[in-house]
Amino acid sequence: MGAENRGRWVTVVANLGVLAGLLLLVAELRQNRDLMRAQIRHELSTVLVEHQTAIAQDPQLVSAIRRGDAGEELSPDEAYQVLLRNNALIRYWENVHYQYREGLYDEAEFLSHRDAWARYMANSPPAVSFWCSWRDAHSPEFRAELDGVLPTTAAC
């Protein structure tokens, strides 16, 4: 076996090693992406559960949200509390939308969220009012998405 043959074999083996390394890298990147998607899903769920739990533990806020959604008059402090709650909720929705646009949130999950947004906005005049007042503070992509689920009676 001549030096030339040995050189070719070394080159072939080295190229196979590079190819194997690239295939392992691709597999690891896919695994990391799946892990990232799962982590984001977990974090978004955790935030929503914490948000809802905090509301459930505050009878005054529960009352203000319920009465506001029913069109009853709220004190200035209650109205502000509901406004802050709606701001937090809509910012959460915007985060879900962003994660979806970045490909880190499953389409079926996102559509489920979008349906929930539509149901909430259809039953919460204070949330619609908040959105109409503050929609320009959100990304254009999210504005278009949320505008698309507003009740037909809403006019921003």
N, C-alpha and C positions, 0 to 999 in steps of 0.2 A: 504494500500500500504506500503510494507516494505521498509526498507532502501536499501536493495539490488536492488529492482525494481526501486526505485528512482535513484540510482546510474547508472543503465543501461540506463535509459531515459536521464539522464544528459549526459552520454557518447555518446549516439546516437545523441542527439541534438548538442553537441559540434562537433562531426564528420561531421554532416551535415553543420554546420557553416564553418568548415575548407574547406569542399568540395565547398561550395558556394563561399568562398573567393578565392579558386584556380581558379574556373571558371571565376570569375570576373577579376582576374589577367591575365589569358590567353586572355580574350577579350580585356583588356587594352593593352597588348603587341601587339596584332594584329593591334589594332587601331594606336598605336605608330609607328609600322612598316609601315603602309600605309601612315601615315603623313610624315615619314622620306623619303619614296620614292617620295612623291609629292614634298617635299622641295628640294630634290636633283635634281629632274627633272626641277624644277623652277630655281634653281641656275645654272645648266648647260645651260639652255636656255638663262638666263640673261647674262652669260659670253659670249656666242656665239654672241648674239645680240650686246653687247657692243663692242666686237672685230670687228665685221663687220661694225658697225656704225663708229668706230674710223677710219677704213680704208676708208670708203666712204667719210669721212670729210677731208681726206688728199689727195688732187689731185696728189701730187708728188708720194706718195706711190701707189696709184691706177695705175698711169702710169708705175711705175717701175715693179709692179706685172704683168700688162698686157704685157709689153714689154719683161719681162723675160720669161713669159709663151710662148710668140711667138718666143723665141729664139734670140731676139735682144740683142745687147750688152748693158750692164749696167755699169755705173760708179762704182768705188769701194764702194762709199757710198751707192748707190742704191742697189748694190748686197748685202751689209751688212744689209741694211734695210729689204730686201726681206728675207734674212737668218733669221733675228730676227722674222719676221712675221711667217715664216714657223715653227720655233722652238715653238713659242707660240701656233700655230694651232695644231701642233702634240702633244704638251704637253696636250692640251685640249682633244684631241682624246684619249690619254693615260688615262686621268681621266675618260672619259666616259667608256672606256674599264674596268678600275678598278671597277667602280661602278657597271657595269654589272656583272663582276665576283663575286662581293660580294653579288649579288642578289638584289641590290637596284635600278636596271635599267631594265625596261621591255625588253624582248627579241625582240619583234617587233620594238620597238624604237631603240634598239641597231643595229639590222640588217639594219634599215634605215640609221643610221649613217655610218655603214660599207659600204653600197652602195655609200654613198656620198664620203667617203674616196677614194674608187676605182675610181669614176669619177674624183675627184680632181687630184689624182696622175696620171691618164691617160692623163690629160691635162696640167700638170705643171712639165716640166722637172726640174726646179729649186727645187721644193719640193722633187722630187725623188732623186736628187743629194744630197740635204740636208739629207734626210733620210739615204741614203747609207753611208754618212760620219759620221752620228751621231747615227745610230741605236743601237750601243752597249751601249749608255747612257740610254737606256730604259729597262724596265722589260722584261725578256725572254718571258712571255706570250703575252705581247703587240707586241714585235718584231715579233713573229710568226703570230699574227693576221694581222698586217700591211703588212708583207712580203707576206701574202696570197692574198692581194688585189692589189699588184703592177702590173703594165702592164707587159705582157710577154716579152716586149723588155727591161725591166729594169734588170740590172745585178749588184747586190751589191757585 
